[in-house]
Amino acid sequence: MAAQKGKDLLLKVLDGASFVTVAGLRSRKLAFNAETVDITHAESAERWRELLDGAGVKRASVSGRGLFKDAASDALLRQTFFDGAVRTCQLVIPDFGTVTGLFQIVSLEFAGEHNGEVTYDLALESAGALTFAAA
């Protein structure tokens, strides 16, 4: 796989009828995490840690930073946050695939400098099982 443009990593939010690409994002990050369940006991071989296969909680985190453009997607994110809603989102990873599932916005921050643009940071956490479709 060749190198990909960062701008092609897209965050999309379902607005009820279709997926809307979140406007103004300059950076995006998707992280998958899995907790472990430690089952080490007194008779574990040479006191090496043992883990229970497939038992930990899995989750995905999405974060992004960008320009506030006052676009339809900005309004959708704002309303989703204030409603505390869980929405279907897609993360399009170029030449890799698409991750789709339920997410909740857990952080939404706005910032601005006197001589600069208004920016925002957001963070989302998965709220259910995710699916992956290869590109």
N, CA, C and O atoms as a GROMACS GRO file, in nm:
protein
  540
    1MET      N    1   0.084  -0.117   0.000
    1MET     CA    2   0.000   0.000   0.000
    1MET      C    3   0.089   0.124   0.000
    1MET      O    4   0.183   0.134   0.079
    2ALA      N    5   0.059   0.216  -0.088
    2ALA     CA    6   0.135   0.341  -0.098
    2ALA      C    7   0.092   0.436   0.013
    2ALA      O    8  -0.010   0.417   0.078
    3ALA      N    9   0.173   0.540   0.034
    3ALA     CA   10   0.140   0.643   0.132
    3ALA      C   11   0.008   0.710   0.095
    3ALA      O   12  -0.024   0.725  -0.023
    4GLN      N   13  -0.066   0.751   0.196
    4GLN     CA   14  -0.197   0.813   0.175
    4GLN      C   15  -0.197   0.955   0.230
    4GLN      O   16  -0.122   0.987   0.322
    5LYS      N   17  -0.283   1.039   0.174
    5LYS     CA   18  -0.299   1.176   0.221
    5LYS      C   19  -0.382   1.176   0.348
    5LYS      O   20  -0.487   1.112   0.355
    6GLY      N   21  -0.335   1.247   0.449
    6GLY     CA   22  -0.408   1.257   0.575
    6GLY      C   23  -0.546   1.317   0.559
    6GLY      O   24  -0.637   1.283   0.634
    7LYS      N   25  -0.562   1.406   0.463
    7LYS     CA   26  -0.693   1.470   0.442
    7LYS      C   27  -0.798   1.371   0.394
    7LYS      O   28  -0.918   1.400   0.398
    8ASP      N   29  -0.754   1.253   0.347
    8ASP     CA   30  -0.848   1.152   0.298
    8ASP      C   31  -0.901   1.061   0.408
    8ASP      O   32  -0.988   0.978   0.383
    9LEU      N   33  -0.848   1.075   0.530
    9LEU     CA   34  -0.903   1.005   0.646
    9LEU      C   35  -1.023   1.088   0.691
    9LEU      O   36  -1.006   1.198   0.744
   10LEU      N   37  -1.144   1.036   0.670
   10LEU     CA   38  -1.265   1.114   0.690
   10LEU      C   39  -1.348   1.065   0.807
   10LEU      O   40  -1.356   0.946   0.834
   11LEU      N   41  -1.408   1.160   0.877
   11LEU     CA   42  -1.506   1.130   0.980
   11LEU      C   43  -1.642   1.173   0.926
   11LEU      O   44  -1.660   1.288   0.886
   12LYS      N   45  -1.737   1.079   0.925
   12LYS     CA   46  -1.871   1.108   0.875
   12LYS      C   47  -1.972   1.073   0.983
   12LYS      O   48  -1.954   0.976   1.058
   13VAL      N   49  -2.079   1.154   0.991
   13VAL     CA   50  -2.183   1.135   1.091
   13VAL      C   51  -2.317   1.120   1.020
   13VAL      O   52  -2.348   1.197   0.928
   14LEU      N   53  -2.395   1.022   1.062
   14LEU     CA   54  -2.527   1.002   1.002
   14LEU      C   55  -2.622   1.109   1.054
   14LEU      O   56  -2.640   1.124   1.175
   15ASP      N   57  -2.681   1.184   0.961
   15ASP     CA   58  -2.774   1.291   1.001
   15ASP      C   59  -2.919   1.248   0.993
   15ASP      O   60  -3.009   1.331   1.000
   16GLY      N   61  -2.942   1.121   0.980
   16GLY     CA   62  -3.077   1.066   0.969
   16GLY      C   63  -3.100   1.002   0.834
   16GLY      O   64  -3.156   0.893   0.825
   17ALA      N   65  -3.056   1.069   0.728
   17ALA     CA   66  -3.078   1.019   0.593
   17ALA      C   67  -2.949   0.974   0.526
   17ALA      O   68  -2.947   0.874   0.454
   18SER      N   69  -2.842   1.048   0.550
   18SER     CA   70  -2.716   1.016   0.483
   18SER      C   71  -2.599   1.055   0.573
   18SER      O   72  -2.617   1.123   0.674
   19PHE      N   73  -2.481   1.010   0.535
   19PHE     CA   74  -2.361   1.044   0.611
   19PHE      C   75  -2.309   1.179   0.566
   19PHE      O   76  -2.295   1.205   0.446
   20VAL      N   77  -2.280   1.266   0.663
   20VAL     CA   78  -2.227   1.399   0.639
   20VAL      C   79  -2.081   1.401   0.683
   20VAL      O   80  -2.050   1.364   0.796
   21THR      N   81  -1.992   1.443   0.594
   21THR     CA   82  -1.850   1.454   0.630
   21THR      C   83  -1.831   1.573   0.722
   21THR      O   84  -1.879   1.682   0.692
   22VAL      N   85  -1.762   1.553   0.834
   22VAL     CA   86  -1.738   1.661   0.929
   22VAL      C   87  -1.642   1.761   0.864
   22VAL      O   88  -1.529   1.728   0.829
   23ALA      N   89  -1.690   1.883   0.850
   23ALA     CA   90  -1.615   1.988   0.779
   23ALA      C   91  -1.504   2.045   0.866
   23ALA      O   92  -1.512   2.043   0.989
   24GLY      N   93  -1.402   2.096   0.801
   24GLY     CA   94  -1.299   2.174   0.868
   24GLY      C   95  -1.194   2.097   0.945
   24GLY      O   96  -1.102   2.159   0.999
   25LEU      N   97  -1.204   1.966   0.952
   25LEU     CA   98  -1.105   1.891   1.030
   25LEU      C   99  -0.968   1.898   0.964
   25LEU      O  100  -0.954   1.873   0.844
   26ARG      N  101  -0.868   1.932   1.042
   26ARG     CA  102  -0.730   1.933   0.994
   26ARG      C  103  -0.655   1.807   1.037
   26ARG      O  104  -0.562   1.763   0.970
   27SER      N  105  -0.697   1.750   1.148
   27SER     CA  106  -0.634   1.627   1.195
   27SER      C  107  -0.741   1.536   1.252
   27SER      O  108  -0.840   1.582   1.309
   28ARG      N  109  -0.719   1.407   1.236
   28ARG     CA  110  -0.810   1.306   1.286
   28ARG      C  111  -0.728   1.187   1.335
   28ARG      O  112  -0.619   1.159   1.287
   29LYS      N  113  -0.785   1.118   1.434
   29LYS     CA  114  -0.715   1.002   1.489
   29LYS      C  115  -0.818   0.899   1.531
   29LYS      O  116  -0.919   0.932   1.594
   30LEU      N  117  -0.793   0.774   1.496
   30LEU     CA  118  -0.876   0.662   1.535
   30LEU      C  119  -0.788   0.564   1.612
   30LEU      O  120  -0.682   0.524   1.564
   31ALA      N  121  -0.833   0.527   1.732
   31ALA     CA  122  -0.756   0.434   1.814
   31ALA      C  123  -0.846   0.320   1.860
   31ALA      O  124  -0.958   0.343   1.907
   32PHE      N  125  -0.798   0.198   1.846
   32PHE     CA  126  -0.867   0.080   1.896
   32PHE      C  127  -0.795   0.034   2.022
   32PHE      O  128  -0.672   0.032   2.027
   33ASN      N  129  -0.872  -0.002   2.124
   33ASN     CA  130  -0.814  -0.047   2.250
   33ASN      C  131  -0.888  -0.171   2.299
   33ASN      O  132  -1.007  -0.188   2.272
   34ALA      N  133  -0.817  -0.256   2.370
   34ALA     CA  134  -0.878  -0.375   2.430
   34ALA      C  135  -0.819  -0.393   2.569
   34ALA      O  136  -0.697  -0.392   2.587
   35GLU      N  137  -0.906  -0.410   2.665
   35GLU     CA  138  -0.860  -0.438   2.801
   35GLU      C  139  -0.824  -0.586   2.811
   35GLU      O  140  -0.872  -0.668   2.734
   36THR      N  141  -0.741  -0.616   2.907
   36THR     CA  142  -0.704  -0.755   2.930
   36THR      C  143  -0.767  -0.804   3.059
   36THR      O  144  -0.800  -0.726   3.148
   37VAL      N  145  -0.784  -0.936   3.069
   37VAL     CA  146  -0.830  -0.999   3.192
   37VAL      C  147  -0.717  -1.091   3.238
   37VAL      O  148  -0.688  -1.193   3.176
   38ASP      N  149  -0.656  -1.052   3.348
   38ASP     CA  150  -0.540  -1.123   3.402
   38ASP      C  151  -0.588  -1.245   3.481
   38ASP      O  152  -0.663  -1.232   3.577
   39ILE      N  153  -0.542  -1.364   3.438
   39ILE     CA  154  -0.580  -1.487   3.509
   39ILE      C  155  -0.457  -1.558   3.566
   39ILE      O  156  -0.457  -1.680   3.586
   40THR      N  157  -0.352  -1.479   3.591
   40THR     CA  158  -0.230  -1.535   3.649
   40THR      C  159  -0.260  -1.590   3.789
   40THR      O  160  -0.339  -1.532   3.864
   41HIS      N  161  -0.198  -1.702   3.822
   41HIS     CA  162  -0.222  -1.765   3.952
   41HIS      C  163  -0.090  -1.822   4.004
   41HIS      O  164   0.014  -1.811   3.938
   42ALA      N  165  -0.094  -1.881   4.120
   42ALA     CA  166   0.028  -1.929   4.186
   42ALA      C  167   0.101  -2.035   4.105
   42ALA      O  168   0.223  -2.050   4.121
   43GLU      N  169   0.031  -2.108   4.020
   43GLU     CA  170   0.095  -2.213   3.943
   43GLU      C  171   0.125  -2.172   3.799
   43GLU      O  172   0.156  -2.258   3.716
   44SER      N  173   0.117  -2.043   3.768
   44SER     CA  174   0.149  -1.995   3.632
   44SER      C  175   0.296  -2.023   3.604
   44SER      O  176   0.382  -2.002   3.690
   45ALA      N  177   0.325  -2.071   3.484
   45ALA     CA  178   0.461  -2.111   3.447
   45ALA      C  179   0.561  -1.999   3.471
   45ALA      O  180   0.553  -1.893   3.410
   46GLU      N  181   0.654  -2.024   3.562
   46GLU     CA  182   0.762  -1.930   3.596
   46GLU      C  183   0.710  -1.791   3.630
   46GLU      O  184   0.778  -1.691   3.606
   47ARG      N  185   0.590  -1.784   3.685
   47ARG     CA  186   0.525  -1.659   3.726
   47ARG      C  187   0.499  -1.564   3.609
   47ARG      O  188   0.488  -1.443   3.630
   48TRP      N  189   0.490  -1.616   3.487
   48TRP     CA  190   0.454  -1.532   3.372
   48TRP      C  191   0.305  -1.502   3.374
   48TRP      O  192   0.223  -1.587   3.408
   49ARG      N  193   0.273  -1.382   3.339
   49ARG     CA  194   0.133  -1.340   3.336
   49ARG      C  195   0.057  -1.422   3.233
   49ARG      O  196   0.109  -1.454   3.125
   50GLU      N  197  -0.066  -1.457   3.267
   50GLU     CA  198  -0.156  -1.527   3.176
   50GLU      C  199  -0.279  -1.439   3.154
   50GLU      O  200  -0.328  -1.374   3.247
   51LEU      N  201  -0.327  -1.437   3.030
   51LEU     CA  202  -0.445  -1.357   2.995
   51LEU      C  203  -0.556  -1.447   2.944
   51LEU      O  204  -0.531  -1.547   2.878
   52LEU      N  205  -0.679  -1.410   2.975
   52LEU     CA  206  -0.795  -1.485   2.931
   52LEU      C  207  -0.828  -1.442   2.788
   52LEU      O  208  -0.855  -1.325   2.761
   53ASP      N  209  -0.825  -1.538   2.698
   53ASP     CA  210  -0.847  -1.512   2.555
   53ASP      C  211  -0.986  -1.457   2.528
   53ASP      O  212  -1.086  -1.516   2.569
   54GLY      N  213  -0.993  -1.343   2.460
   54GLY     CA  214  -1.119  -1.286   2.414
   54GLY      C  215  -1.211  -1.231   2.522
   54GLY      O  216  -1.330  -1.214   2.496
   55ALA      N  217  -1.161  -1.203   2.643
   55ALA     CA  218  -1.249  -1.164   2.752
   55ALA      C  219  -1.254  -1.014   2.780
   55ALA      O  220  -1.346  -0.968   2.847
   56GLY      N  221  -1.160  -0.937   2.731
   56GLY     CA  222  -1.154  -0.795   2.765
   56GLY      C  223  -1.254  -0.711   2.688
   56GLY      O  224  -1.307  -0.753   2.585
   57VAL      N  225  -1.280  -0.592   2.739
   57VAL     CA  226  -1.369  -0.496   2.674
   57VAL      C  227  -1.293  -0.424   2.563
   57VAL      O  228  -1.182  -0.376   2.584
   58LYS      N  229  -1.355  -0.418   2.445
   58LYS     CA  230  -1.295  -0.347   2.332
   58LYS      C  231  -1.365  -0.213   2.316
   58LYS      O  232  -1.483  -0.198   2.346
   59ARG      N  233  -1.288  -0.113   2.267
   59ARG     CA  234  -1.347   0.017   2.241
   59ARG      C  235  -1.266   0.089   2.135
   59ARG      O  236  -1.152   0.055   2.107
   60ALA      N  237  -1.329   0.189   2.077
   60ALA     CA  238  -1.261   0.273   1.979
   60ALA      C  239  -1.279   0.418   2.021
   60ALA      O  240  -1.385   0.458   2.071
   61SER      N  241  -1.175   0.496   2.000
   61SER     CA  242  -1.177   0.639   2.030
   61SER      C  243  -1.144   0.714   1.903
   61SER      O  244  -1.058   0.673   1.825
   62VAL      N  245  -1.214   0.825   1.881
   62VAL     CA  246  -1.190   0.911   1.766
   62VAL      C  247  -1.165   1.051   1.821
   62VAL      O  248  -1.236   1.097   1.910
   63SER      N  249  -1.064   1.117   1.767
   63SER     CA  250  -1.042   1.256   1.803
   63SER      C  251  -1.011   1.335   1.677
   63SER      O  252  -0.966   1.280   1.577
   64GLY      N  253  -1.035   1.464   1.686
   64GLY     CA  254  -1.008   1.549   1.572
   64GLY      C  255  -0.993   1.693   1.613
   64GLY      O  256  -1.038   1.735   1.720
   65ARG      N  257  -0.929   1.768   1.527
   65ARG     CA  258  -0.907   1.911   1.549
   65ARG      C  259  -0.921   1.981   1.416
   65ARG      O  260  -0.876   1.930   1.313
   66GLY      N  261  -0.985   2.096   1.417
   66GLY     CA  262  -1.001   2.166   1.290
   66GLY      C  263  -1.054   2.306   1.305
   66GLY      O  264  -1.061   2.362   1.414
   67LEU      N  265  -1.090   2.361   1.191
   67LEU     CA  266  -1.144   2.497   1.183
   67LEU      C  267  -1.294   2.494   1.199
   67LEU      O  268  -1.362   2.408   1.143
   68PHE      N  269  -1.346   2.588   1.275
   68PHE     CA  270  -1.491   2.603   1.285
   68PHE      C  271  -1.537   2.676   1.160
   68PHE      O  272  -1.501   2.792   1.138
   69LYS      N  273  -1.616   2.608   1.077
   69LYS     CA  274  -1.659   2.665   0.950
   69LYS      C  275  -1.806   2.705   0.949
   69LYS      O  276  -1.856   2.758   0.849
   70ASP      N  277  -1.877   2.679   1.060
   70ASP     CA  278  -2.020   2.705   1.069
   70ASP      C  279  -2.096   2.635   0.957
   70ASP      O  280  -2.189   2.690   0.899
   71ALA      N  281  -2.055   2.515   0.929
   71ALA     CA  282  -2.118   2.433   0.826
   71ALA      C  283  -2.228   2.348   0.890
   71ALA      O  284  -2.241   2.344   1.012
   72ALA      N  285  -2.304   2.281   0.806
   72ALA     CA  286  -2.411   2.194   0.855
   72ALA      C  287  -2.356   2.087   0.949
   72ALA      O  288  -2.420   2.051   1.047
   73SER      N  289  -2.236   2.036   0.919
   73SER     CA  290  -2.179   1.932   1.005
   73SER      C  291  -2.142   1.987   1.142
   73SER      O  292  -2.149   1.915   1.241
   74ASP      N  293  -2.102   2.115   1.149
   74ASP     CA  294  -2.072   2.177   1.279
   74ASP      C  295  -2.198   2.182   1.365
   74ASP      O  296  -2.194   2.152   1.484
   75ALA      N  297  -2.310   2.220   1.304
   75ALA     CA  298  -2.437   2.226   1.376
   75ALA      C  299  -2.481   2.087   1.421
   75ALA      O  300  -2.533   2.070   1.531
   76LEU      N  301  -2.460   1.987   1.335
   76LEU     CA  302  -2.495   1.850   1.369
   76LEU      C  303  -2.414   1.801   1.488
   76LEU      O  304  -2.469   1.739   1.579
   77LEU      N  305  -2.283   1.829   1.490
   77LEU     CA  306  -2.198   1.789   1.602
   77LEU      C  307  -2.241   1.859   1.730
   77LEU      O  308  -2.253   1.796   1.835
   78ARG      N  309  -2.264   1.989   1.721
   78ARG     CA  310  -2.304   2.066   1.839
   78ARG      C  311  -2.434   2.010   1.898
   78ARG      O  312  -2.442   1.986   2.019
   79GLN      N  313  -2.535   1.988   1.814
   79GLN     CA  314  -2.663   1.939   1.863
   79GLN      C  315  -2.651   1.797   1.918
   79GLN      O  316  -2.712   1.763   2.019
   80THR      N  317  -2.571   1.714   1.851
   80THR     CA  318  -2.548   1.578   1.898
   80THR      C  319  -2.487   1.579   2.038
   80THR      O  320  -2.526   1.501   2.124
   81PHE      N  321  -2.389   1.669   2.059
   81PHE     CA  322  -2.325   1.678   2.190
   81PHE      C  323  -2.425   1.722   2.296
   81PHE      O  324  -2.436   1.659   2.402
   82PHE      N  325  -2.498   1.830   2.270
   82PHE     CA  326  -2.590   1.882   2.371
   82PHE      C  327  -2.707   1.787   2.398
   82PHE      O  328  -2.763   1.788   2.508
   83ASP      N  329  -2.744   1.707   2.301
   83ASP     CA  330  -2.849   1.607   2.321
   83ASP      C  331  -2.795   1.484   2.395
   83ASP      O  332  -2.873   1.403   2.446
   84GLY      N  333  -2.663   1.469   2.399
   84GLY     CA  334  -2.604   1.349   2.458
   84GLY      C  335  -2.635   1.226   2.374
   84GLY      O  336  -2.636   1.114   2.425
   85ALA      N  337  -2.659   1.248   2.246
   85ALA     CA  338  -2.704   1.141   2.157
   85ALA      C  339  -2.590   1.048   2.117
   85ALA      O  340  -2.473   1.087   2.112
   86VAL      N  341  -2.628   0.926   2.089
   86VAL     CA  342  -2.536   0.828   2.030
   86VAL      C  343  -2.576   0.818   1.884
   86VAL      O  344  -2.691   0.789   1.851
   87ARG      N  345  -2.480   0.842   1.795
   87ARG     CA  346  -2.508   0.844   1.650
   87ARG      C  347  -2.418   0.746   1.577
   87ARG      O  348  -2.310   0.710   1.622
   88THR      N  349  -2.468   0.704   1.462
   88THR     CA  350  -2.387   0.620   1.375
   88THR      C  351  -2.284   0.707   1.305
   88THR      O  352  -2.318   0.811   1.248
   89CYS      N  353  -2.160   0.665   1.310
   89CYS     CA  354  -2.050   0.736   1.245
   89CYS      C  355  -1.972   0.639   1.157
   89CYS      O  356  -1.974   0.518   1.176
   90GLN      N  357  -1.903   0.698   1.060
   90GLN     CA  358  -1.812   0.621   0.974
   90GLN      C  359  -1.676   0.688   0.976
   90GLN      O  360  -1.665   0.810   0.978
   91LEU      N  361  -1.573   0.605   0.977
   91LEU     CA  362  -1.437   0.653   0.959
   91LEU      C  363  -1.383   0.586   0.834
   91LEU      O  364  -1.369   0.464   0.828
   92VAL      N  365  -1.354   0.669   0.735
   92VAL     CA  366  -1.305   0.619   0.608
   92VAL      C  367  -1.153   0.628   0.611
   92VAL      O  368  -1.096   0.737   0.621
   93ILE      N  369  -1.088   0.512   0.601
   93ILE     CA  370  -0.943   0.504   0.602
   93ILE      C  371  -0.900   0.471   0.459
   93ILE      O  372  -0.927   0.361   0.412
   94PRO      N  373  -0.834   0.566   0.390
   94PRO     CA  374  -0.805   0.546   0.248
   94PRO      C  375  -0.727   0.418   0.219
   94PRO      O  376  -0.632   0.384   0.290
   95ASP      N  377  -0.768   0.348   0.116
   95ASP     CA  378  -0.706   0.223   0.071
   95ASP      C  379  -0.702   0.114   0.177
   95ASP      O  380  -0.630   0.016   0.162
   96PHE      N  381  -0.778   0.130   0.284
   96PHE     CA  382  -0.781   0.030   0.391
   96PHE      C  383  -0.924  -0.018   0.411
   96PHE      O  384  -0.951  -0.138   0.403
   97GLY      N  385  -1.016   0.077   0.438
   97GLY     CA  386  -1.155   0.039   0.456
   97GLY      C  387  -1.232   0.141   0.536
   97GLY      O  388  -1.186   0.252   0.560
   98THR      N  389  -1.352   0.101   0.577
   98THR     CA  390  -1.443   0.189   0.651
   98THR      C  391  -1.486   0.121   0.780
   98THR      O  392  -1.527   0.005   0.779
   99VAL      N  393  -1.475   0.194   0.890
   99VAL     CA  394  -1.521   0.149   1.020
   99VAL      C  395  -1.652   0.221   1.048
   99VAL      O  396  -1.658   0.344   1.040
  100THR      N  397  -1.757   0.146   1.081
  100THR     CA  398  -1.888   0.204   1.105
  100THR      C  399  -1.942   0.154   1.239
  100THR      O  400  -1.926   0.037   1.273
  101GLY      N  401  -2.007   0.242   1.313
  101GLY     CA  402  -2.068   0.202   1.438
  101GLY      C  403  -2.124   0.320   1.514
  101GLY      O  404  -2.119   0.434   1.468
  102LEU      N  405  -2.175   0.292   1.632
  102LEU     CA  406  -2.232   0.395   1.718
  102LEU      C  407  -2.122   0.462   1.800
  102LEU      O  408  -2.034   0.397   1.855
  103PHE      N  409  -2.130   0.596   1.806
  103PHE     CA  410  -2.034   0.676   1.883
  103PHE      C  411  -2.107   0.786   1.957
  103PHE      O  412  -2.214   0.830   1.914
  104GLN      N  413  -2.048   0.829   2.068
  104GLN     CA  414  -2.099   0.944   2.141
  104GLN      C  415  -1.988   1.047   2.152
  104GLN      O  416  -1.872   1.013   2.177
  105ILE      N  417  -2.023   1.174   2.132
  105ILE     CA  418  -1.926   1.283   2.148
  105ILE      C  419  -1.907   1.304   2.298
  105ILE      O  420  -2.002   1.337   2.368
  106VAL      N  421  -1.785   1.286   2.346
  106VAL     CA  422  -1.757   1.299   2.488
  106VAL      C  423  -1.685   1.430   2.520
  106VAL      O  424  -1.674   1.468   2.637
  107SER      N  425  -1.637   1.499   2.417
  107SER     CA  426  -1.571   1.627   2.438
  107SER      C  427  -1.586   1.711   2.312
  107SER      O  428  -1.566   1.663   2.201
  108LEU      N  429  -1.620   1.839   2.332
  108LEU     CA  430  -1.630   1.934   2.222
  108LEU      C  431  -1.579   2.068   2.275
  108LEU      O  432  -1.641   2.128   2.363
  109GLU      N  433  -1.467   2.114   2.220
  109GLU     CA  434  -1.402   2.236   2.269
  109GLU      C  435  -1.383   2.334   2.154
  109GLU      O  436  -1.350   2.295   2.042
  110PHE      N  437  -1.404   2.462   2.184
  110PHE     CA  438  -1.379   2.568   2.086
  110PHE      C  439  -1.271   2.660   2.141
  110PHE      O  440  -1.265   2.685   2.261
  111ALA      N  441  -1.186   2.711   2.052
  111ALA     CA  442  -1.078   2.801   2.093
  111ALA      C  443  -1.054   2.903   1.983
  111ALA      O  444  -1.086   2.880   1.866
  112GLY      N  445  -0.998   3.016   2.022
  112GLY     CA  446  -0.965   3.117   1.923
  112GLY      C  447  -0.866   3.218   1.979
  112GLY      O  448  -0.874   3.256   2.096
  113GLU      N  449  -0.776   3.260   1.896
  113GLU     CA  450  -0.679   3.364   1.930
  113GLU      C  451  -0.728   3.496   1.872
  113GLU      O  452  -0.804   3.498   1.774
  114HIS      N  453  -0.686   3.605   1.932
  114HIS     CA  454  -0.726   3.738   1.886
  114HIS      C  455  -0.698   3.759   1.737
  114HIS      O  456  -0.779   3.818   1.666
  115ASN      N  457  -0.585   3.710   1.692
  115ASN     CA  458  -0.546   3.731   1.552
  115ASN      C  459  -0.550   3.600   1.472
  115ASN      O  460  -0.472   3.583   1.378
  116GLY      N  461  -0.640   3.510   1.508
  116GLY     CA  462  -0.648   3.382   1.438
  116GLY      C  463  -0.792   3.335   1.422
  116GLY      O  464  -0.886   3.405   1.458
  117GLU      N  465  -0.805   3.216   1.369
  117GLU     CA  466  -0.935   3.158   1.341
  117GLU      C  467  -0.989   3.084   1.463
  117GLU      O  468  -0.914   3.050   1.554
  118VAL      N  469  -1.120   3.059   1.464
  118VAL     CA  470  -1.182   2.977   1.567
  118VAL      C  471  -1.159   2.831   1.529
  118VAL      O  472  -1.182   2.791   1.415
  119THR      N  473  -1.113   2.753   1.626
  119THR     CA  474  -1.088   2.611   1.603
  119THR      C  475  -1.172   2.529   1.700
  119THR      O  476  -1.228   2.582   1.796
  120TYR      N  477  -1.180   2.400   1.673
  120TYR     CA  478  -1.248   2.311   1.767
  120TYR      C  479  -1.174   2.179   1.776
  120TYR      O  480  -1.107   2.136   1.682
  121ASP      N  481  -1.190   2.116   1.891
  121ASP     CA  482  -1.140   1.981   1.917
  121ASP      C  483  -1.260   1.897   1.957
  121ASP      O  484  -1.349   1.944   2.027
  122LEU      N  485  -1.262   1.773   1.911
  122LEU     CA  486  -1.369   1.685   1.952
  122LEU      C  487  -1.314   1.546   1.979
  122LEU      O  488  -1.212   1.506   1.925
  123ALA      N  489  -1.386   1.475   2.066
  123ALA     CA  490  -1.350   1.337   2.097
  123ALA      C  491  -1.478   1.255   2.101
  123ALA      O  492  -1.580   1.298   2.156
  124LEU      N  493  -1.472   1.137   2.042
  124LEU     CA  494  -1.585   1.045   2.039
  124LEU      C  495  -1.541   0.911   2.094
  124LEU      O  496  -1.425   0.872   2.080
  125GLU      N  497  -1.634   0.840   2.158
  125GLU     CA  498  -1.609   0.705   2.209
  125GLU      C  499  -1.712   0.611   2.152
  125GLU      O  500  -1.829   0.647   2.137
  126SER      N  501  -1.669   0.490   2.120
  126SER     CA  502  -1.762   0.391   2.065
  126SER      C  503  -1.867   0.356   2.170
  126SER      O  504  -1.842   0.357   2.290
  127ALA      N  505  -1.987   0.323   2.119
  127ALA     CA  506  -2.099   0.291   2.207
  127ALA      C  507  -2.168   0.161   2.163
  127ALA      O  508  -2.288   0.145   2.181
  128GLY      N  509  -2.091   0.072   2.106
  128GLY     CA  510  -2.146  -0.055   2.060
  128GLY      C  511  -2.047  -0.123   1.968
  128GLY      O  512  -1.934  -0.077   1.951
  129ALA      N  513  -2.090  -0.233   1.908
  129ALA     CA  514  -2.005  -0.310   1.818
  129ALA      C  515  -1.977  -0.230   1.692
  129ALA      O  516  -2.064  -0.158   1.642
  130LEU      N  517  -1.857  -0.242   1.640
  130LEU     CA  518  -1.818  -0.176   1.516
  130LEU      C  519  -1.807  -0.278   1.404
  130LEU      O  520  -1.779  -0.396   1.428
  131THR      N  521  -1.829  -0.231   1.282
  131THR     CA  522  -1.810  -0.317   1.166
  131THR      C  523  -1.699  -0.258   1.081
  131THR      O  524  -1.674  -0.137   1.083
  132PHE      N  525  -1.634  -0.345   1.005
  132PHE     CA  526  -1.527  -0.302   0.916
  132PHE      C  527  -1.556  -0.356   0.778
  132PHE      O  528  -1.585  -0.474   0.760
  133ALA      N  529  -1.547  -0.268   0.679
  133ALA     CA  530  -1.561  -0.308   0.539
  133ALA      C  531  -1.433  -0.270   0.468
  133ALA      O  532  -1.397  -0.152   0.462
  134ALA      N  533  -1.363  -0.369   0.412
  134ALA     CA  534  -1.238  -0.343   0.343
  134ALA      C  535  -1.262  -0.260   0.217
  134ALA      O  536  -1.367  -0.269   0.154
  135ALA      N  537  -1.162  -0.179   0.183
  135ALA     CA  538  -1.172  -0.095   0.062
  135ALA      C  539  -1.161  -0.180  -0.061
  135ALA      O  540  -1.167  -0.129  -0.173
   0.00000   0.00000   0.00000
